[in-house]
Amino acid sequence: MSKVYEVITSQIVEQLEQGVVPWARPWKVDGLAPSNLLSRRPYRGINVFLLGFRAASTPWWLTFRQAKALGGAIRAGERSTPVIFWRWVDRSGRESAAKDANEGSSAPRSERLPVLRYYSVFNLDQTEGIDPSKIPAADAVAVAPVPTAEEIVAGFPEPPAIEHRAQPRAFYRPATDSVTMPPRSAFDRIEGYYSTLFHELTHATGHTKRLARPGFDKNHAAPFGSEPYAREELVAELGAAFLCGEAGIEPDIPNSAAYIDHWRQNLSRDSRLVITAAQQAQRAADYILGRATKALEESAAQSEEPAGDEQAA
């Protein structure tokens, strides 16, 4: 499993070393998030950002075998993109192809363990020979960014209190379960306002009465500079990026050398950080959006079943 973490983290660090903040990129194409062409299921968690590294012209991705099954092929010289998924194994080591903990096995969940794996996918624009009739037509999407973002904020189940003050800081206070924001007029771009608000709302999902993330013990945030603090900040960054994507706006994330170097150093020290943070951020975004989270977390829906193209950890 450690190999998977290293492969994925190296992809993130490589982007940071090139001066690119991976989670600052919008990932929707034709209004759709990156999705598997055969199942139509969107990829989730860290896979959203891994697939966003490549400036793809379509939202559709598939494995080598899936392209072949559709009568096509991957064009010569094209490079694949790694995505991850979970399988479950029982404690004897026997692997189950079940997509989640409740399918395909009679063994109780307590007797099974998750195994992280990765496999390679290609964008549809890297293929040739696939019948156009097998490719879904893109729906016309007209997004009004500000109203859509407001709907996300309004839909937060049992939300924290949100108040605006004439001061330069935005923060979430667990003890009072409240988000404090500068006025909208303090932001140069409205995208900056929503990126900041989504960041703080993601923090709020960590409260013990919501998702109870580590670092919110006794409803006090982790100390500044600590490892739990760094992890929670990355969760909030990624959560804000997910929510901006849902709202149809581009995240307004710093692109300074100091900011990039900070995350490059953190990720280089801990290869598990970005994957676990993305998983928690996806769960936080799902919570804010009012989606069921337990089943999503247990399932292998971070990526589509690889049809034998996976590589073992």
URHU-V994184 format. One record per pair of residues at least 6 apart in sequence whose C-alpha atoms are under 6 Angstrom apart, sorted by the first residue. I is the first residue (numbers start at 1). GAP is how many residues later the second one is. D is the distance in whole Angstrom. If there is no record, write none. Layout:
i=I gap=GAP d=D
i=I gap=GAP d=D
//
This chain:
i=1 gap=115 d=6
i=1 gap=312 d=4
i=3 gap=310 d=6
i=4 gap=309 d=6
i=5 gap=266 d=6
i=5 gap=267 d=6
i=6 gap=265 d=6
i=9 gap=262 d=5
i=13 gap=251 d=6
i=16 gap=244 d=6
i=24 gap=227 d=6
i=24 gap=229 d=6
i=26 gap=224 d=6
i=27 gap=25 d=5
i=29 gap=29 d=6
i=29 gap=30 d=5
i=31 gap=110 d=6
i=34 gap=8 d=6
i=34 gap=9 d=6
i=34 gap=25 d=5
i=35 gap=6 d=5
i=35 gap=7 d=4
i=35 gap=8 d=5
i=35 gap=25 d=5
i=36 gap=24 d=6
i=36 gap=25 d=5
i=36 gap=26 d=6
i=37 gap=23 d=5
i=37 gap=24 d=6
i=37 gap=25 d=6
i=43 gap=259 d=5
i=43 gap=260 d=5
i=44 gap=258 d=4
i=45 gap=233 d=5
i=45 gap=234 d=5
i=45 gap=237 d=5
i=45 gap=257 d=6
i=46 gap=229 d=6
i=46 gap=232 d=5
i=47 gap=36 d=5
i=60 gap=63 d=6
i=60 gap=64 d=6
i=61 gap=61 d=5
i=61 gap=62 d=4
i=61 gap=63 d=6
i=62 gap=59 d=5
i=62 gap=60 d=6
i=63 gap=58 d=4
i=67 gap=6 d=5
i=71 gap=59 d=6
i=72 gap=56 d=6
i=72 gap=57 d=4
i=72 gap=58 d=4
i=73 gap=54 d=6
i=73 gap=55 d=6
i=74 gap=53 d=4
i=75 gap=51 d=6
i=75 gap=52 d=5
i=80 gap=40 d=6
i=80 gap=41 d=5
i=80 gap=42 d=5
i=81 gap=39 d=5
i=81 gap=40 d=5
i=82 gap=37 d=6
i=82 gap=38 d=5
i=83 gap=35 d=5
i=83 gap=36 d=6
i=84 gap=33 d=6
i=84 gap=34 d=4
i=85 gap=32 d=6
i=85 gap=215 d=6
i=85 gap=217 d=6
i=85 gap=218 d=5
i=86 gap=29 d=6
i=86 gap=30 d=5
i=86 gap=214 d=5
i=87 gap=27 d=6
i=87 gap=28 d=5
i=88 gap=8 d=6
i=88 gap=25 d=6
i=88 gap=26 d=5
i=88 gap=27 d=6
i=89 gap=6 d=4
i=89 gap=7 d=6
i=89 gap=23 d=5
i=89 gap=24 d=5
i=90 gap=21 d=6
i=90 gap=22 d=4
i=91 gap=20 d=6
i=91 gap=21 d=6
i=98 gap=6 d=5
i=99 gap=200 d=6
i=99 gap=201 d=5
i=100 gap=198 d=6
i=100 gap=199 d=4
i=100 gap=200 d=6
i=117 gap=195 d=6
i=117 gap=196 d=5
i=118 gap=192 d=6
i=118 gap=193 d=6
i=119 gap=190 d=6
i=119 gap=191 d=4
i=119 gap=192 d=6
i=145 gap=102 d=6
i=145 gap=103 d=6
i=145 gap=104 d=6
i=148 gap=99 d=5
i=149 gap=98 d=5
i=156 gap=132 d=5
i=160 gap=17 d=5
i=160 gap=18 d=5
i=161 gap=17 d=5
i=162 gap=16 d=6
i=162 gap=17 d=5
i=162 gap=18 d=6
i=163 gap=17 d=5
i=164 gap=16 d=6
i=164 gap=17 d=5
i=164 gap=18 d=5
i=164 gap=19 d=5
i=165 gap=17 d=5
i=166 gap=16 d=6
i=167 gap=15 d=6
i=168 gap=14 d=6
i=170 gap=10 d=5
i=170 gap=11 d=5
i=171 gap=8 d=6
i=171 gap=9 d=5
i=172 gap=6 d=6
i=172 gap=7 d=4
i=172 gap=28 d=6
i=174 gap=45 d=5
i=174 gap=46 d=6
i=175 gap=44 d=5
i=191 gap=61 d=6
i=192 gap=60 d=5
i=195 gap=45 d=6
i=195 gap=56 d=6
i=195 gap=57 d=6
i=198 gap=42 d=5
i=199 gap=37 d=5
i=199 gap=38 d=6
i=199 gap=41 d=5
i=202 gap=34 d=5
i=202 gap=37 d=6
i=202 gap=82 d=6
i=203 gap=33 d=6
i=205 gap=6 d=6
i=205 gap=79 d=6
i=206 gap=6 d=5
i=206 gap=7 d=5
i=215 gap=6 d=6
i=215 gap=7 d=5
i=215 gap=13 d=6
i=222 gap=7 d=5
i=235 gap=42 d=5
i=235 gap=46 d=5
i=238 gap=43 d=6
i=239 gap=42 d=5
i=239 gap=46 d=6
i=241 gap=10 d=6
i=244 gap=7 d=6
//
